[in-house]
Amino acid sequence: MTQHEPLSRFGDRHLDVPRLSCQVGTPLADQPGIGHNRWHPDIPPAVAVDPGGEVILESAAYDDYQVHDDGGLEELRRIDLTRMHPLTGPVYVNGARPGDVLVAEVLGSEPLSGIAFSNILPGTPGLLGEIFPDGYRSTWYARGSIAESPQVPGVRIPAQPHPGTIGVAPSYELLRRWDERERPLYADGRAFAPDPRNALLRGLGEHAAREAARTQPPRENGGNLDINRLGPGARVYFPVFAEGALLSLGDHHLSAGDGECCFNAMEMDGRTWLRLHVIDDGMARHRITTPVVRPAPLVARFGADRYLGFNGFCFDEREQGYQDATFAAREAMLRAVDYLMGLGFSGEQAYVILSVAPVELHISCIVTIPNPTVTLYLPIDIFDRDILPGAK
């Protein structure tokens, strides 16, 4: 019998690439070495790579393992958003300096546990949150490349794993600018104020915890972009504000529709494999001041005629807006929810479907004063029956 050389010289399928591993089911507070849950310039790096190098980052879902398979609605009411977005990193990229551009190339993204949640959280700012104040739970299971939920029967969603939150560290100047800009919104809950409760900063003390920025909104450094086309093959070009760039990511999604309308996509623990490049002086050379995205070449898309489009305008029966695309998007969502309810889904089920399916939300026209047109395209092939008008 002929003896063969080993198929690979590497110890595992990750090819000896540096990896920050997340222990499934363990909150970040119990594995603080892998990451953080706020933005601050002084968070020490967890790993370093050279330009052109690769790294694998694993993270808990955005809820930090507060949601469980067998939990009820009461569990949703207890979720502590000061623990939101346990991010893995930062990654120090050798030679990256303020003024450069960091290129994060996504080589792969996949689930850890294979379980995802898409919940309507009571009191959170979903686009239709006030219509569904009591909350709703749905658990999704990755069956290979298909996700199914016992709470939303008759629907099969193609998985398109991606990190929802990915960004670089801010400078001190940028951190102050964020606080000054957002401070008028803190009092009435329209923005998340800095809050030291449950702040984890890889060993930084109380002073940093009091000034560190929350991760909920996207900003100049990237962050909670929630772009569903950041799967394998995507590239994100980040302006660099700190030595080493200090990139972190988390908030993985198994799938998400444009808009992530109910505040949850299919939220999962996940793993993303990156290759990192540096463009010297890229901010000035290319005039990049906020992240620029080259989307993944393979995304969950159907044939051009395999969608049903619902149009929204910035008016309802009582109110007339003016050039308000958010108002119009909300109206398009309402039209789609109402249509799905006519097919037998509950309002909560319909709202969740629009948040997790590969829904496309387009500004079809923005110049027709006073009413822009926003069109929500719902893929019809995710359903196990014909949903077109006139179908029996």
N, C-alpha and C positions, 0 to 999 in steps of 0.2 A: 504494500500500500504506500503510495507516494505521500510524503509529508509536504504540507503547504505552509508557507509563511502566514502569520496572522493577517486577517483581512485589513486591520487597521493598527497603526502604532499608537493610537490614542486609547485612553482608558474608558471613555464613554462616548456617546453619540454627539456630545457637545464639543468634541474636537479640542479639548483642553482650553477652550476659550474662558477667560475669567468670568466667574458667575457669582452673583449675589443671590443666594437661595432663600426663599420664603418657606417657612414651615406652615403647611396648610392647617388652618383652624387656629393659629396662634396670633393674637393681636400684636401690633407693632410694639407696644410697651413691653412685651415679653421677648422681643427679639430686636431691641433698639439699634443694634449694630448695623442693620441693613439699610436704614433709611430715616425719614423724617416726615412731618406732616405740616410744615409751614415753609415759606420762602424767606431766606435770610442769607446775606453775603458770607457770613462766617461759619456756616455749617461745614464741618470738616469732611473731606472726601472719604468715601468708603472704598474706592478702587481707583487706580490710575491706568490709563492706556496711552499709547503713542498715537499720533495721527495715522489714520488708516487701520487702526486696530479695532478689534471687536470686543463686545461685552454682552453678557446675558443678564437681564434684570428680571427677577420674579417679585411679585407683589400681591398682597391681599387686595380684595375688592375695596371700593371706595368706603364701605361701611365698617371696615376694620374688623370683620367677623362678628358683627353684632347681630346679623340676621342668620337664622338657622332654618333648616329644612322643615322642621316641625313647629316652628313658631307661629303665633297668631297675630291678629291685628294689634294686640296690646304691645307686642314686641316692636312693631313699627312706631308706636307712639313713644317708646322709650329710647329710640335711636338718638345718640348724642353726636350732633354735627361738629362739635369741637374735635372729634376724632376723625373727621372726614379726610379722605385721600392720604392713606399711608403710602408715601412714595418711596421708591427704592433708589438709592444713590446717596450723595452725588458721585458722578464719574468725573474725575479730573483728567482732562485731555492735555497731555504734555505739550507745552509750547503755545497753547491757545491764549490769546491776550485780548483785553478790551479793545473793541474796534474790529476784531476779526468776525468771521461768520463760521459757525459750527454747522456742519452738514451731518445730520443723523439719518442714516440709511437703514430702513427697517428690512432686515433679512428674514424675519419670521416672527409670528405672534400666535400664541396658542393658549388654551385653558390649562390651569393646574388641576383643579378638582373636577372639572367638567360640569359643575353646577353653577347656574347663574340666576339672579333674581331681577325681576322688573316690578317694582312696587310703586304704588301711589302713596307717598308718605304724607300723613295728615300735617297740614300747616306749611308745606314746602311750596316754593314758587313755580309750580308747573304751569304751563300755559292755560290749562283749564282747571287749576287747582281748586278754585272756589266752587266749581260745579260738583266735585267729588271730594268733599271735605272729610269723609269718614275713612278714607284710605282703602287700599286693595292690595292683596298679595298674589304674585304669580312666580312660580319656580320653573326654570327652564333647564332642560337636560340636553347636553351635547351628544347626539347620536352620530358620531363621526362628524360629518359636515352639515348635519341638520339638527336644529334645535326644536324641541317640542315641550309643551307645558300641559299638565293635566288640568290646570285652571283655565286654559284657553283652547279647548278641543277643536279639532277641525282645521288647525293652522299649523303649517310647517315652515320654519324660517331658515333660509340658508345662512350658515354661520359665516361671519366675516370678522374674525378676531382682530382687535387693534387696541392700542393704549389710548384711553380717553384723555389722560393728562400726561404731558411731556413738556419739559421746559428747562431752562438754564437759570442760574442764580442771578438775582438782581444786584446792582451796585447799591451803595448806601444812598446815593442821590436818587436812584430810581425807587428805592423803598420809601423814602420820604415823599417823593412825588405821588406815589400811589396813595399814601395816607392822606395827603392834602386834597387830592382829587376826589377820593371816595368818602371822606369824613362827613360831608353834608348828608350822605345817604344812610349813615349808621343808625341814627335815632329812630327812624321808622322802619328799620329792617330791610331796606332796599340794597344793602351791602353788608358783608360780614366784617365787623370791626376786629382788629387784633385782639386776641384773647389768649392769655397764658394757660388757661385750663386745658389739660391733656396735650399741651404742646410738647412735641418730641423733636429735638434738634441735634441729635447725635452728640449729646453731652454739653451743649451750650446752656448757660445759666438763665436765671429769672429775667435779667435785663433783656436779653435777646428774645425770650419768649413773649415779653410784653410788646415788643415792637415788630416782631416777625409778621409777615403778611399771610393772611388766610389764602387757601388754594382754590376757592370756589370759582372765581372768575378768571378768564384768560386775560393776559396783559401783554406788554411788550416782550416779556421773556418767554412767551408761550403759556404753558400751564394747562388749564382745563379747556383745551381747544374743542374736544368732543367732535372731531372730524372723523367720520366713519370710513374715510378712504386712506387711513394711515396703516393699512395692512402691509403684507410683504411686497417689497418693491417701492414703497413710498419713500420720499425724502423730505425732510424738513430742514429749512435753512434758518438757523437762529442767530440773531445778533448777539454778540458776546459782550457781557458787561463786567465779568469778573475773571481774574486769573484762572486758567484751566477750564473755563466755561461752566463747569460744575453742573452737568446735566443729570436730571432725575426723571423717573416716570412711574406711572401706576394707573389706577382707575381703569383697569382693563374692561373691555366690552366684548361679549360674544357676538353681538349684533346690535345695530342701532340705526334708527331712521334719521333722516335729516331733521334737525331741530331737537331731538331727544325730548319730546314735548312734555312728558309726564315727570321729568326730573330724574328718571331712571332709564337707562338703556337696559340691555341684558348685562347686568353688573356681575363681574366674575373676578376670581383671582386668576392671574395669568402670568405668562412669561413672554418677554420680547427680546429678540436677538438684534443687536445693532452693530453697524460699522460706522465709525466716526471719522470725519475728515475736517480739515481746517482750511478756510480760504483767508489768506493773510489780507488784512485791511479791507475785508469784504464789505463792511458796513458803508464805508465811504465809496469804494469802487462800484458797488452795485446799488447803493442808496437803499439798503435794507435796514429798517428800524423796527419792524415787527416780523414775526415768522412768515416765511414764504413756503408754500407747500407744492411739491410735485406728487400727485396722488398715485396710489397703487395702480399698477396696470390691470390687475384682476380684481374686480369687485362684483358683488352680487347684483347683476343687472339682468333684466329680462328683455325680450323683444320689444321694439318700439311701440307695438300695438297691444302689449300685454299689461297695460296700466289703465286705471280709471282715474280721471282727473277731476278734482273738486276745486272750484274757484271761490276765493274769498276776496272781499273788498272792505275798505275801512268804513263800513257803516253796518248798523243793525236796525232793528225796528224803531229804536228810540234815539240813537246817537249817530251823528255824522262826524267822522274824523277828517283829517287832511293829510294826504301823502304818508300815511302811517302804515308801513309794511308789516309791523308786528300785529296791529289790529287786523289787517287783512289775512295774515297767516292764521291768526286765532279763528277767524270766521271760516277759513277753509277747513281747519280742523273740526270745527263744529259741524260743518256740512258732512264731512266724512264720518264722524261719530254717529250722527243721526242716521245716515245711510246704513251703517253696519248694525245699528240697533234695529232697523227695519228687517234685517236678515236674521234676527234672533239673538245677537250678541247683547250682553248688558253694556251699559255706558262705560263701566270700568274696563271691561274686556276690550271694547273698541279703542278706548284711550291708550291702553297698554299696547295694542297691536300697532297703533300709529307711532308709538315711541320706539319699538324694537324691530319692526319689519324694515326692509330696505326701501322705505318711502322716500320719494324725491320731492323736495320743496323748492319750487322755482319762483323767483320774481318774474312773472311773465311780462309785466309792463309797469314802469315806475313813473311815467310822464303824463298819464291821463288824469289831470287834476279834476276833482279832489281825490279820486279813488284809484290807487294802484291795484293791479291784479296779482294775487299770489295763488299759484296752482299747486295743490297737493296731489301727487301722482301715487296711487296705491297699486302695488303689483297684485294682479288678480290670480296669479298662479300659486300663491302661498296658501290658498284656500282649497279644501277638498271638494268643493262644488263650484258651479258656475255662479258668480255673483253679479254678472252684468244685468242691467235693466232688461226686464222681459224674460229673464231666465225662470224656469219652473223648478 
